[in-house]
Amino acid sequence: MNWLQPASLPVFTDWSAQAEENVHADGVDTITLDEARNHFTNQTAIFLDARPEDAYSLGHIKGALNLPANDIDARYADVLAVIDPEAVIITYCDGKACRLSADLAKFMKSDGFDRVQVLVDGWSLWNKSGLPVEENEG
């Protein structure tokens, strides 16, 4: 019956961790933790935290800018002022089911940023790996 449907489901599919991340990113390119770490070390990317401000202030990737996906309109101009349009942009939120980073990445792509990638479950992965983090001052 599956073969008769115009949009049939694949009989065999890739259920690897990377394939799962691609599904969670909802069509937006993803990046691995190792790739994100390399960008961080070489200072070749801008990290955008898509979580709400209160979560961001509890802790975030060191140097990341906060652009809450649910508050883009109010904050976008400030963030846009410090982002190079040619820069690699890595969006992240927290949890494998979190869609905020994918939504933010889609928004950035629709506004002409071509080099946007999602670090799925970014905050948890980064923090658990002991990579540099910071809290907001004040």
PyMOL CGO cylinders between C-alpha atoms (Angstrom):
from pymol import cmd
from pymol.cgo import CYLINDER

trace = [
    CYLINDER, 0.00, 0.00, 0.00, 2.89, 2.36, 0.82, 0.3, 1, 1, 1, 1, 1, 1,
    CYLINDER, 2.89, 2.36, 0.82, 4.16, 2.17, -2.79, 0.3, 1, 1, 1, 1, 1, 1,
    CYLINDER, 4.16, 2.17, -2.79, 0.84, 3.38, -4.15, 0.3, 1, 1, 1, 1, 1, 1,
    CYLINDER, 0.84, 3.38, -4.15, 0.90, 6.65, -2.24, 0.3, 1, 1, 1, 1, 1, 1,
    CYLINDER, 0.90, 6.65, -2.24, 2.48, 9.67, -3.95, 0.3, 1, 1, 1, 1, 1, 1,
    CYLINDER, 2.48, 9.67, -3.95, 4.38, 10.61, -0.77, 0.3, 1, 1, 1, 1, 1, 1,
    CYLINDER, 4.38, 10.61, -0.77, 5.25, 7.12, 0.43, 0.3, 1, 1, 1, 1, 1, 1,
    CYLINDER, 5.25, 7.12, 0.43, 7.33, 6.54, 3.54, 0.3, 1, 1, 1, 1, 1, 1,
    CYLINDER, 7.33, 6.54, 3.54, 10.81, 5.09, 3.07, 0.3, 1, 1, 1, 1, 1, 1,
    CYLINDER, 10.81, 5.09, 3.07, 11.13, 1.42, 3.94, 0.3, 1, 1, 1, 1, 1, 1,
    CYLINDER, 11.13, 1.42, 3.94, 14.72, 1.91, 5.10, 0.3, 1, 1, 1, 1, 1, 1,
    CYLINDER, 14.72, 1.91, 5.10, 15.96, 5.09, 6.67, 0.3, 1, 1, 1, 1, 1, 1,
    CYLINDER, 15.96, 5.09, 6.67, 18.96, 6.48, 8.54, 0.3, 1, 1, 1, 1, 1, 1,
    CYLINDER, 18.96, 6.48, 8.54, 18.33, 6.62, 12.30, 0.3, 1, 1, 1, 1, 1, 1,
    CYLINDER, 18.33, 6.62, 12.30, 21.85, 7.72, 13.24, 0.3, 1, 1, 1, 1, 1, 1,
    CYLINDER, 21.85, 7.72, 13.24, 22.40, 10.52, 15.74, 0.3, 1, 1, 1, 1, 1, 1,
    CYLINDER, 22.40, 10.52, 15.74, 23.34, 12.91, 12.92, 0.3, 1, 1, 1, 1, 1, 1,
    CYLINDER, 23.34, 12.91, 12.92, 20.19, 12.05, 10.97, 0.3, 1, 1, 1, 1, 1, 1,
    CYLINDER, 20.19, 12.05, 10.97, 18.12, 12.62, 14.10, 0.3, 1, 1, 1, 1, 1, 1,
    CYLINDER, 18.12, 12.62, 14.10, 19.73, 16.03, 14.58, 0.3, 1, 1, 1, 1, 1, 1,
    CYLINDER, 19.73, 16.03, 14.58, 18.89, 16.96, 10.98, 0.3, 1, 1, 1, 1, 1, 1,
    CYLINDER, 18.89, 16.96, 10.98, 15.24, 16.06, 11.61, 0.3, 1, 1, 1, 1, 1, 1,
    CYLINDER, 15.24, 16.06, 11.61, 15.17, 18.15, 14.80, 0.3, 1, 1, 1, 1, 1, 1,
    CYLINDER, 15.17, 18.15, 14.80, 16.68, 21.12, 12.97, 0.3, 1, 1, 1, 1, 1, 1,
    CYLINDER, 16.68, 21.12, 12.97, 13.68, 21.10, 10.61, 0.3, 1, 1, 1, 1, 1, 1,
    CYLINDER, 13.68, 21.10, 10.61, 15.54, 21.49, 7.34, 0.3, 1, 1, 1, 1, 1, 1,
    CYLINDER, 15.54, 21.49, 7.34, 18.22, 23.87, 8.62, 0.3, 1, 1, 1, 1, 1, 1,
    CYLINDER, 18.22, 23.87, 8.62, 21.86, 22.74, 8.49, 0.3, 1, 1, 1, 1, 1, 1,
    CYLINDER, 21.86, 22.74, 8.49, 23.19, 21.33, 11.73, 0.3, 1, 1, 1, 1, 1, 1,
    CYLINDER, 23.19, 21.33, 11.73, 26.69, 21.39, 13.17, 0.3, 1, 1, 1, 1, 1, 1,
    CYLINDER, 26.69, 21.39, 13.17, 28.37, 18.89, 15.45, 0.3, 1, 1, 1, 1, 1, 1,
    CYLINDER, 28.37, 18.89, 15.45, 29.77, 19.79, 18.84, 0.3, 1, 1, 1, 1, 1, 1,
    CYLINDER, 29.77, 19.79, 18.84, 33.32, 19.23, 17.55, 0.3, 1, 1, 1, 1, 1, 1,
    CYLINDER, 33.32, 19.23, 17.55, 32.75, 21.58, 14.61, 0.3, 1, 1, 1, 1, 1, 1,
    CYLINDER, 32.75, 21.58, 14.61, 31.20, 24.21, 16.89, 0.3, 1, 1, 1, 1, 1, 1,
    CYLINDER, 31.20, 24.21, 16.89, 34.13, 23.87, 19.30, 0.3, 1, 1, 1, 1, 1, 1,
    CYLINDER, 34.13, 23.87, 19.30, 36.57, 24.43, 16.42, 0.3, 1, 1, 1, 1, 1, 1,
    CYLINDER, 36.57, 24.43, 16.42, 34.70, 27.59, 15.36, 0.3, 1, 1, 1, 1, 1, 1,
    CYLINDER, 34.70, 27.59, 15.36, 34.74, 28.79, 18.97, 0.3, 1, 1, 1, 1, 1, 1,
    CYLINDER, 34.74, 28.79, 18.97, 38.47, 28.11, 19.38, 0.3, 1, 1, 1, 1, 1, 1,
    CYLINDER, 38.47, 28.11, 19.38, 39.33, 29.78, 16.08, 0.3, 1, 1, 1, 1, 1, 1,
    CYLINDER, 39.33, 29.78, 16.08, 36.83, 32.64, 16.65, 0.3, 1, 1, 1, 1, 1, 1,
    CYLINDER, 36.83, 32.64, 16.65, 35.27, 32.00, 13.25, 0.3, 1, 1, 1, 1, 1, 1,
    CYLINDER, 35.27, 32.00, 13.25, 31.60, 31.99, 14.24, 0.3, 1, 1, 1, 1, 1, 1,
    CYLINDER, 31.60, 31.99, 14.24, 29.02, 33.98, 16.14, 0.3, 1, 1, 1, 1, 1, 1,
    CYLINDER, 29.02, 33.98, 16.14, 26.94, 31.99, 18.61, 0.3, 1, 1, 1, 1, 1, 1,
    CYLINDER, 26.94, 31.99, 18.61, 23.31, 33.01, 19.04, 0.3, 1, 1, 1, 1, 1, 1,
    CYLINDER, 23.31, 33.01, 19.04, 21.42, 31.71, 22.06, 0.3, 1, 1, 1, 1, 1, 1,
    CYLINDER, 21.42, 31.71, 22.06, 17.75, 31.34, 21.10, 0.3, 1, 1, 1, 1, 1, 1,
    CYLINDER, 17.75, 31.34, 21.10, 16.55, 30.73, 24.66, 0.3, 1, 1, 1, 1, 1, 1,
    CYLINDER, 16.55, 30.73, 24.66, 14.61, 33.27, 26.71, 0.3, 1, 1, 1, 1, 1, 1,
    CYLINDER, 14.61, 33.27, 26.71, 16.66, 35.91, 28.52, 0.3, 1, 1, 1, 1, 1, 1,
    CYLINDER, 16.66, 35.91, 28.52, 16.22, 34.33, 31.95, 0.3, 1, 1, 1, 1, 1, 1,
    CYLINDER, 16.22, 34.33, 31.95, 17.71, 31.01, 30.75, 0.3, 1, 1, 1, 1, 1, 1,
    CYLINDER, 17.71, 31.01, 30.75, 20.52, 32.87, 28.96, 0.3, 1, 1, 1, 1, 1, 1,
    CYLINDER, 20.52, 32.87, 28.96, 21.43, 34.80, 32.11, 0.3, 1, 1, 1, 1, 1, 1,
    CYLINDER, 21.43, 34.80, 32.11, 21.71, 31.60, 34.13, 0.3, 1, 1, 1, 1, 1, 1,
    CYLINDER, 21.71, 31.60, 34.13, 24.46, 30.48, 31.77, 0.3, 1, 1, 1, 1, 1, 1,
    CYLINDER, 24.46, 30.48, 31.77, 25.39, 30.46, 28.09, 0.3, 1, 1, 1, 1, 1, 1,
    CYLINDER, 25.39, 30.46, 28.09, 28.23, 29.70, 25.71, 0.3, 1, 1, 1, 1, 1, 1,
    CYLINDER, 28.23, 29.70, 25.71, 30.99, 32.21, 26.38, 0.3, 1, 1, 1, 1, 1, 1,
    CYLINDER, 30.99, 32.21, 26.38, 30.56, 35.23, 24.10, 0.3, 1, 1, 1, 1, 1, 1,
    CYLINDER, 30.56, 35.23, 24.10, 27.18, 34.13, 22.77, 0.3, 1, 1, 1, 1, 1, 1,
    CYLINDER, 27.18, 34.13, 22.77, 24.61, 36.79, 22.01, 0.3, 1, 1, 1, 1, 1, 1,
    CYLINDER, 24.61, 36.79, 22.01, 21.06, 36.36, 23.22, 0.3, 1, 1, 1, 1, 1, 1,
    CYLINDER, 21.06, 36.36, 23.22, 18.40, 36.55, 20.52, 0.3, 1, 1, 1, 1, 1, 1,
    CYLINDER, 18.40, 36.55, 20.52, 15.34, 34.82, 21.95, 0.3, 1, 1, 1, 1, 1, 1,
    CYLINDER, 15.34, 34.82, 21.95, 13.39, 33.23, 19.13, 0.3, 1, 1, 1, 1, 1, 1,
    CYLINDER, 13.39, 33.23, 19.13, 10.15, 34.37, 20.78, 0.3, 1, 1, 1, 1, 1, 1,
    CYLINDER, 10.15, 34.37, 20.78, 11.34, 38.00, 21.02, 0.3, 1, 1, 1, 1, 1, 1,
    CYLINDER, 11.34, 38.00, 21.02, 13.13, 38.52, 17.71, 0.3, 1, 1, 1, 1, 1, 1,
    CYLINDER, 13.13, 38.52, 17.71, 11.28, 41.69, 16.76, 0.3, 1, 1, 1, 1, 1, 1,
    CYLINDER, 11.28, 41.69, 16.76, 12.38, 43.59, 19.87, 0.3, 1, 1, 1, 1, 1, 1,
    CYLINDER, 12.38, 43.59, 19.87, 16.01, 42.44, 19.83, 0.3, 1, 1, 1, 1, 1, 1,
    CYLINDER, 16.01, 42.44, 19.83, 16.95, 41.84, 16.21, 0.3, 1, 1, 1, 1, 1, 1,
    CYLINDER, 16.95, 41.84, 16.21, 18.21, 45.35, 15.38, 0.3, 1, 1, 1, 1, 1, 1,
    CYLINDER, 18.21, 45.35, 15.38, 20.67, 45.31, 18.30, 0.3, 1, 1, 1, 1, 1, 1,
    CYLINDER, 20.67, 45.31, 18.30, 22.09, 41.92, 17.33, 0.3, 1, 1, 1, 1, 1, 1,
    CYLINDER, 22.09, 41.92, 17.33, 22.11, 42.79, 13.64, 0.3, 1, 1, 1, 1, 1, 1,
    CYLINDER, 22.11, 42.79, 13.64, 24.34, 45.78, 14.39, 0.3, 1, 1, 1, 1, 1, 1,
    CYLINDER, 24.34, 45.78, 14.39, 27.17, 43.50, 15.57, 0.3, 1, 1, 1, 1, 1, 1,
    CYLINDER, 27.17, 43.50, 15.57, 26.87, 40.59, 13.12, 0.3, 1, 1, 1, 1, 1, 1,
    CYLINDER, 26.87, 40.59, 13.12, 28.92, 40.37, 9.93, 0.3, 1, 1, 1, 1, 1, 1,
    CYLINDER, 28.92, 40.37, 9.93, 26.59, 39.15, 7.13, 0.3, 1, 1, 1, 1, 1, 1,
    CYLINDER, 26.59, 39.15, 7.13, 29.39, 36.84, 5.94, 0.3, 1, 1, 1, 1, 1, 1,
    CYLINDER, 29.39, 36.84, 5.94, 29.98, 35.27, 9.37, 0.3, 1, 1, 1, 1, 1, 1,
    CYLINDER, 29.98, 35.27, 9.37, 29.20, 31.70, 10.31, 0.3, 1, 1, 1, 1, 1, 1,
    CYLINDER, 29.20, 31.70, 10.31, 26.29, 31.83, 12.73, 0.3, 1, 1, 1, 1, 1, 1,
    CYLINDER, 26.29, 31.83, 12.73, 25.59, 28.99, 15.13, 0.3, 1, 1, 1, 1, 1, 1,
    CYLINDER, 25.59, 28.99, 15.13, 22.22, 29.00, 16.87, 0.3, 1, 1, 1, 1, 1, 1,
    CYLINDER, 22.22, 29.00, 16.87, 21.45, 26.88, 19.89, 0.3, 1, 1, 1, 1, 1, 1,
    CYLINDER, 21.45, 26.88, 19.89, 18.91, 26.28, 22.62, 0.3, 1, 1, 1, 1, 1, 1,
    CYLINDER, 18.91, 26.28, 22.62, 18.57, 23.47, 25.16, 0.3, 1, 1, 1, 1, 1, 1,
    CYLINDER, 18.57, 23.47, 25.16, 17.16, 19.99, 24.75, 0.3, 1, 1, 1, 1, 1, 1,
    CYLINDER, 17.16, 19.99, 24.75, 16.85, 17.75, 21.71, 0.3, 1, 1, 1, 1, 1, 1,
    CYLINDER, 16.85, 17.75, 21.71, 13.18, 18.68, 21.33, 0.3, 1, 1, 1, 1, 1, 1,
    CYLINDER, 13.18, 18.68, 21.33, 13.82, 22.43, 21.55, 0.3, 1, 1, 1, 1, 1, 1,
    CYLINDER, 13.82, 22.43, 21.55, 12.80, 24.13, 18.29, 0.3, 1, 1, 1, 1, 1, 1,
    CYLINDER, 12.80, 24.13, 18.29, 13.89, 27.67, 19.18, 0.3, 1, 1, 1, 1, 1, 1,
    CYLINDER, 13.89, 27.67, 19.18, 17.33, 27.37, 17.57, 0.3, 1, 1, 1, 1, 1, 1,
    CYLINDER, 17.33, 27.37, 17.57, 15.90, 25.96, 14.34, 0.3, 1, 1, 1, 1, 1, 1,
    CYLINDER, 15.90, 25.96, 14.34, 13.27, 28.71, 14.24, 0.3, 1, 1, 1, 1, 1, 1,
    CYLINDER, 13.27, 28.71, 14.24, 15.95, 31.35, 14.78, 0.3, 1, 1, 1, 1, 1, 1,
    CYLINDER, 15.95, 31.35, 14.78, 18.17, 29.80, 12.11, 0.3, 1, 1, 1, 1, 1, 1,
    CYLINDER, 18.17, 29.80, 12.11, 15.29, 29.80, 9.61, 0.3, 1, 1, 1, 1, 1, 1,
    CYLINDER, 15.29, 29.80, 9.61, 14.59, 33.45, 10.40, 0.3, 1, 1, 1, 1, 1, 1,
    CYLINDER, 14.59, 33.45, 10.40, 18.26, 34.39, 9.93, 0.3, 1, 1, 1, 1, 1, 1,
    CYLINDER, 18.26, 34.39, 9.93, 18.39, 32.50, 6.61, 0.3, 1, 1, 1, 1, 1, 1,
    CYLINDER, 18.39, 32.50, 6.61, 15.24, 34.24, 5.41, 0.3, 1, 1, 1, 1, 1, 1,
    CYLINDER, 15.24, 34.24, 5.41, 16.93, 37.56, 6.18, 0.3, 1, 1, 1, 1, 1, 1,
    CYLINDER, 16.93, 37.56, 6.18, 19.90, 36.75, 3.96, 0.3, 1, 1, 1, 1, 1, 1,
    CYLINDER, 19.90, 36.75, 3.96, 22.35, 35.04, 6.31, 0.3, 1, 1, 1, 1, 1, 1,
    CYLINDER, 22.35, 35.04, 6.31, 23.56, 32.03, 4.32, 0.3, 1, 1, 1, 1, 1, 1,
    CYLINDER, 23.56, 32.03, 4.32, 25.99, 30.51, 6.78, 0.3, 1, 1, 1, 1, 1, 1,
    CYLINDER, 25.99, 30.51, 6.78, 23.64, 29.57, 9.62, 0.3, 1, 1, 1, 1, 1, 1,
    CYLINDER, 23.64, 29.57, 9.62, 23.81, 26.25, 11.41, 0.3, 1, 1, 1, 1, 1, 1,
    CYLINDER, 23.81, 26.25, 11.41, 22.03, 24.75, 14.42, 0.3, 1, 1, 1, 1, 1, 1,
    CYLINDER, 22.03, 24.75, 14.42, 23.82, 23.08, 17.31, 0.3, 1, 1, 1, 1, 1, 1,
    CYLINDER, 23.82, 23.08, 17.31, 21.04, 20.73, 18.42, 0.3, 1, 1, 1, 1, 1, 1,
    CYLINDER, 21.04, 20.73, 18.42, 20.79, 20.47, 22.22, 0.3, 1, 1, 1, 1, 1, 1,
    CYLINDER, 20.79, 20.47, 22.22, 23.58, 23.04, 22.19, 0.3, 1, 1, 1, 1, 1, 1,
    CYLINDER, 23.58, 23.04, 22.19, 23.54, 24.37, 25.72, 0.3, 1, 1, 1, 1, 1, 1,
    CYLINDER, 23.54, 24.37, 25.72, 23.44, 20.92, 27.35, 0.3, 1, 1, 1, 1, 1, 1,
    CYLINDER, 23.44, 20.92, 27.35, 26.11, 19.48, 25.04, 0.3, 1, 1, 1, 1, 1, 1,
    CYLINDER, 26.11, 19.48, 25.04, 28.40, 22.47, 25.49, 0.3, 1, 1, 1, 1, 1, 1,
    CYLINDER, 28.40, 22.47, 25.49, 27.99, 22.66, 29.25, 0.3, 1, 1, 1, 1, 1, 1,
    CYLINDER, 27.99, 22.66, 29.25, 28.37, 18.89, 29.83, 0.3, 1, 1, 1, 1, 1, 1,
    CYLINDER, 28.37, 18.89, 29.83, 31.55, 18.91, 27.74, 0.3, 1, 1, 1, 1, 1, 1,
    CYLINDER, 31.55, 18.91, 27.74, 33.13, 21.47, 30.06, 0.3, 1, 1, 1, 1, 1, 1,
    CYLINDER, 33.13, 21.47, 30.06, 33.53, 24.05, 27.31, 0.3, 1, 1, 1, 1, 1, 1,
    CYLINDER, 33.53, 24.05, 27.31, 33.75, 27.78, 28.17, 0.3, 1, 1, 1, 1, 1, 1,
    CYLINDER, 33.75, 27.78, 28.17, 30.54, 29.28, 29.56, 0.3, 1, 1, 1, 1, 1, 1,
    CYLINDER, 30.54, 29.28, 29.56, 29.60, 32.50, 31.31, 0.3, 1, 1, 1, 1, 1, 1,
    CYLINDER, 29.60, 32.50, 31.31, 26.76, 34.07, 33.23, 0.3, 1, 1, 1, 1, 1, 1,
    CYLINDER, 26.76, 34.07, 33.23, 25.39, 37.53, 32.67, 0.3, 1, 1, 1, 1, 1, 1,
    CYLINDER, 25.39, 37.53, 32.67, 26.85, 40.12, 34.95, 0.3, 1, 1, 1, 1, 1, 1,
    CYLINDER, 26.85, 40.12, 34.95, 24.56, 42.24, 37.02, 0.3, 1, 1, 1, 1, 1, 1,
]
cmd.load_cgo(trace, "trace")
